[in-house]
Amino acid sequence: MTAPRPGDDFKQALQRRGSFLGSLRAVMWSFFGIRKGSEYDKDVSQLNPLHVVVAGVLAAVLFVVGLLLLVNWVVGSGVAGT
């Protein structure tokens, strides 16, 4: 019997066939903070971790850009200056 090598679990996780859209959906639900435990368990067993990381970075960038646009719009409208 051979002992599992370090990193074997990660290699197996990267071979999962979860879709990028499913990963993006899971990340969006996580941003809101409302996720059922059973759905989390399902995601952990099916989603590709690389997809989750890319979706998380993409969602974070879109969130920051959205905040910057909102702040620029409020400051530009003159509402914040009065």
Phi, psi and omega in degrees: 000131181258144179281144178295139179277153176299135179095352180295321179297319180294319179297320178293322180294323180291341180272001178295152185261016180302144183280156178293324178297320176296322177294318179297319178297317179296321179293319179297316177298325179292325177298323178282338178081016179240100182216130178289148179298322180293323178292322177299314179299320179296317180297317182298326182276342186246327189279148176279125183299328178296319177298320181295318180296314180296316179296322179294317178294317179298316179295321179294319179296316179296323178296314180295317178297319177299317178295318178297318178296320178297315179296316178298322179293316179295315180294320181290334181282346179087357180293323183284340185271347182259000000 
